[in-house]
Amino acid sequence: MGIDAYKMNEDETCKRFVLPALRAAGWSEKQIRPQYRINDGRLVPTRRRHKRGAALAADYVLEYIPDVPIAVVEAKRYRLSEENGVEQARRYARKLGLSFAYATNGRSIVEIDFAAEKPVIRQVERFPSPDELWARFLRDQGVGRTEAGEELMSAPYDYTLRNTDNTVKRPRYYQRAAITRAMAALARDERRILLVLATGTGKTMLALQLVARLSKAPGAFGGRKPRVLYLADRNMLVDDPKDRYFLPVFGEDDVHKIGGGEAKRGRKIYFALYQSLEQGDAEAELFREYPQDYFDVVIVDECHRGSAGNDSRWRRILEHFSPAVQIGLTATPVRDKKSDTYEYFGNPVYTYSLRDGIEDGFLAPYRVRRVRLNVDVEGYRPEPGKKDIYDREIPDDLYGPKEFERVMVILERTETVAQYLLDYLRNNAEDGRLGKTLIFCENNGHAGRMRTALHNLASAEVDVLPDFVKRITSADAPHYGESLEEFRKADSNQPVIAVTSKLLSTGIDLPAVRNVVLFRRMASMPEFKQVIGRGTRLCPEIGKESFDIIDFVEATRLFEDKSFDGPPLRLLKETADEQGALVDVEDVTPPAEAPEDEAEVVAEPEAVYEEQDGGSFASGVVDAEDRVTDQDEVERIQARGKRYTVRGVDVYKLGERRYQLADDGLTMRLVSVEQWVHNQVLELDLDPAQLRTQWARAKSRAVLMQALREADIDVEELPEELGKPDVDPVDLLVSVAWEGLGVVSRDERLTWFRREHEEFLDSFGERAREVLEAMLEKFAEAGSPQLKVDTLKVPPFDSMGRVVDLTARFGGAREAHEAIDQLAARLLTVV
């Protein structure tokens, strides 16, 4: 037995020793979950966006009741020390929020106990029995072994909901951990409970399962099922969970949305907008028709908004139902002079951050591209006596980002950004489809101007898709609903671009969004997290496993704030030449504190937009300008002196910074254009000669260009980006990837070619040579990407005849292809 045991692998050790030891302790087969998958595996960056890392899986998880883990068991093969499994067991237990873990080799068992004041690691003779460990688990959660407490903690989950493949929709590990903490707090008779989970991590699923388990513990509510009120401040936050989650599980007889000014009773689960509940005269609002103790549980979705303010009218609703247990759900708790989520709900009993979601592979990682405009960097000072488009003289001052779109509107600033975004989307299209893009503007008027600029510039797209770009703000209520629903869908092809101000910053799932554009300054960390959260959802239907943040206003500086829980960034200062090309990079990573002038950045004026019951929109806090529902009225406000609007300002891109996830899949690093190109070209796994050889032939060049385009390198734009417009792209690719290799201009290449390869040109007839000479002129003008037969369709070739006639000069299409490839091979060889 001893000899055989020492030859056993881990699986054999488990079957012969570990599982029998667990069964001997009283654990049934249903209570032992083998290869317990914890996460999906981190998304690791590659040339083709991302690939999945290995998923975390514990050897065994012990569950007293289904989906309520209470301990981890990590096994090693018989001949290894049990100590080899301790760190893994500790890691998995911490991840799952458990206090007990075990490491074993089949001969010895180590227990890791986090429940003590200081974690204890000790040898034990055997595994504890289910009842023993359950009692310790309850004690660790602060729950006494009362009948009501045990009923709450052992209440089962509901498995009604199904995934698209008809498998049971089970809560993820962190949702289970959050629910367990909330149930324990309830069992301890805590009346205010806060759960903080990053946007996109399934707070609705958590809420459903929490209510489902509470409904199966009537002993905690006087022998009946609890009455639950689900509160939010937007219809989309109420209707989506009601229709997609609660109705399929609880049915129409138990689920009701309060509305129409009627306080219906006799249901178990009620959904309501604050706006609906506060209808009626003062001191006779609808919510007062329900007794204070009518609801046992109140779930407050997005609890950082709406009723969060200490002096909010909606706070009265929560205070009226103060006897109920109130559970706050949010991704972004707030703490400022007006609102304090923690003061009302207390510290969170469970937190799952954006960093956690990205590390687990449940949320999409992101790249950041910072683009600066000259007027944002240098400011805009009108010449003396300058008048705006309303013929008003503009006060002499230096206007900058703080004033743009609020005091000073520069129309070209918006139009320049619109053109950049269209170019970016077109260059990064997949299978001809542009990625869905969400743009955040300063206010509704700014969003309107952005919508107009994009519409006018995207005439080709608009001809095919009339709703290619839509403004979706409160000023567009109640008519934006259909556009928003289409924008949300992964399989809908329009609108491609949604332009908003604050409306879409929170409370709505947008899994198909590939690009989040920041053209709105942000000083609020909660708002910033919410905005970034619009892109974090994965969308397997369209292969979305990451997203891009395009920042025109330095809003992503908040990534460096110590209160942000996402990947930290390293900042570099980039110097641009007169053409806007980056020429120098300096590490200027700032201290953790915000810059002194940051204190001057204030949040936009806020106002409450009140929805009449049955309307399509309700928001707790929106722009003051969001109250204006007519775009002409916005312009009239500007004309009365609220803003100055100018045209005729030279606006252009001054510089660009790109960030990408490092190999660890967590941290982000900033790279210059040169660094970016260097990394991506080396991933092609070619040496310089091979790269030039493949580049010389039109067909293989197209393949290389596509590969580089997928790596976010537009080869034809590279000479301008690197500030060397007279150098051919292939020379730049080689020079940047293999440092030390010099470059020559296209004119120098032509001179060298005519000196060395005149014999090659002479080998063709006069009419064929005429085409090749025109090709050389095209090369001098636009570079090597033009060296292909398709170029014969454009000037000056179109004046020489049809493509078929031009290729006939070489003896046919195949011969023409070969001649042009030979020309390129000689032209692009090393000088």
Secondary structure, 3 states (H helix, E strand, C coil): CHHHHHCCCHHHHHHHHHHHHHHHCCCCHHHEEEEEECCCCCEEEECCEEEECCCCEEEEEEEEECCEEEEEEEECCCCCCHHHHHHHHHHHHHHHCCCEEEEECCCCEEEEECCCCCCEEEEECCCCCHHHHHHHHHHHCCCCCCHHHHHHHHCCCCCCCECCCCCECCCCHHHHHHHHHHHHHHHCCCCEEEEEECCCCCHHHHHHHHHHHHHCCHHHHCCCCCCEEEEECCHHHHHHHHHHHHHHHHCCCCEEECECCECCCCCCEEEEEHHHHCCCCCCCCHHHHCCCCCCCEEEEECCCCHHHECCCCCHHHHHHCCCCEEEEEECCCCECCCEEHHHHHCCCCEEECHHHHHHHCCECCEEEEEEEEHHHHHCECCCCCCECCCCCECCCCCECCCCECCCEEEHHHHHHHHHHHHHHHHHCCECCECCEEEEEECCHHHHHHHHHHHHHHCHHHHHHCCCCEEECCHHHCCCCHHHHHHHHCCCCCCCCEEEECCHHHCCCCCCCEEEEEEECCCCCHHHHHHHHHHHCECEHHHCECCEEEEECCCHHHHHHCCCCCCCCECCEEEEECCCCCEEEEEECCCCCCCCHHHHHCCCCCEEEECCCCCCCCCEEEEECHHHCCCHHHHHHHHHHHHCEEECCCCCCEEEEEEEEECCCCCCEEEECHHHHHHHHHHCCCCCHHHHHHHHHCHHHHHHHHHHHHHCCCCHHHHHHHCCCCCECHHHHHHHHHCCCCCCCEHHHHHHHHHHHCHHHHHCCCHHHHHHHHHHHHHHHHHCHHHCCHHHHHCCCHHHCCCHHHHHHCCCCHHHHHHHHHHHHHHHCCCC
